[in-house]
Amino acid sequence: MKRTYSQHWKDYELIDAGNNKKLERWGKIITIRPDRNAYFTPILSEKEWKQKAQCEFVEATNNTGTWVSLKKDFPISETEIPNWQIAYKECVFNLKLTKFKHLGIFPEQQTNWEFIKNRIQKDGKFLNLFAYTGGASLVANTKGADVYHCDSVKQIISWAKLNMESSHQNGIHWVLDDALKFASKEVKRGKKYDGIIMDPPAFGIGAKKERWKIETKFPELVQLASKLISDKGFLIINTYSPKLKEEVIKNTVQKYFPKKNIEINKLSLKTTTGKILEYGELTRVY
């Protein structure tokens, strides 16, 4: 499979990766986080990593853990959780250390932000499903698009709103809802979008304890998107499950978008030290 590479920018750098971890710079702060895709040997030594980084995330389970300070001038405690800002062009992101190892931005999405920026038109309708803290929403908003941002977690939408305000933007429509349910309602309402991005989790448990698996939900997501996309619209889907094979993705997307251009590549980032880290399948329909 071909790769689509995201790029570093002034406030973000993937310095090195390996031994199931990655070393990243966010503005002036450097972190060490787990990443199972970094199964290879890093270039820099563990000692060099520890010398560079302010903090490291230590896993307790596959999804949770704690942040440990590696520098005296970067204290971390239950009452003192560091937060700071970084920028991507006109967009400002508020970062903080979470117990899920995330900081509030997925920098591997940089290539999608540029794709959106180059394709969405002023006053075009844009839908961000599973929208998290709104990187794609902010980028589309800078182009003057009519942006709908849908996420099922209230605190995450509050975080996205803060990013909008810090970026001196306004006008994004905030939708607190299950992404599939909202998309279904939009189809019934006859809505059309000129651009859609969706970043569904590989698996999870819903509010009513219902199980989510991307390999079973993927066809429904693509079908709904096909009904919501305008004739000249585009669709971006990020998927992260090894159980959802490229062939299945390709056949499903071709079924619902027989007349569109389809690209399916590995979303990737290259470290400053030259290693390649993959982030799952990236599907683009346009």
C-alpha positions, 0 to 999 in steps of 0.5 A: 500500500502507498503512503500519504505523509503528513508533515512537521510544522513549526510547533510540531515535530515527531523526533524519533520513534521505536520500542513501542514509543514515540518522542514528540515536540509540541511547541517547546514541550517534548513528550514520550508516549506509547505507540504500538506501531513503533515496533522497530528500534529507535535511532536515539538511545533511551538516555537521549530520549529522557534527556530531551523530554519533559514528561512520559506517559506510563500505561496502566492499561491499553487505554489509560495511565499516568504522566510522569515528569522527567524535569524538575521545572515541569511538575505534574500532580493531580492538582497541577496538570500542565497545559499550553498552546500550539498553533497550526497556521491560523489555528490555535490548539489548547493542549493538556496531559490527559489520562488517555495519553492524548494531548488534544490534537492528532498531528498526523491529520496535517495532510488532511487539513491541507486537503480540506483547505485546498478543496472546501469553498467559501460557504461550502457545507462541511461536516466533521464526524467523531470530531474530537477537538476540531482540527479539521473544523477549524481549518474548514472554518478559516476558508469560510465554510459552514462547519458542523462539528459532531462529537458525543462527548460534552467535554470534548466539544467544550475543548473544541469551542475553546480552540475556536475562541483561541483561534479568534474564530466563530460560527461553528455549529456544535452538535452533541450527538452520536455520529452515526445517529446524527448522520442518519438524521441529516440524511432524513432531513435531505441535507448535503455536504460539500466535504465530510471527514470522519475519524471513527474509533476502532472499537468502543462502548457507547452510552447505552453499553452498545459495542462499537466495532469499526469493521461492522459499522464501516459499511453503514458509515460509507452508505450514509456518507454517500447520501450526504455528499454533494455531487462535487463533494469529498469524503475523508475517512481515517480507520485504525483497525487491522481487522478492517482490511484494505480490500474491504475498505476498497470494495465498500467505498467503490460500491457506494461511490462508483463514479468518484476518484478513490485513494486508499493509502497508509497515513504516515509520518516520518521522524526527524531521525528518518523512521516511518510511523504509520497511523492506519488507513486513509481513504479519500473520495473526491 
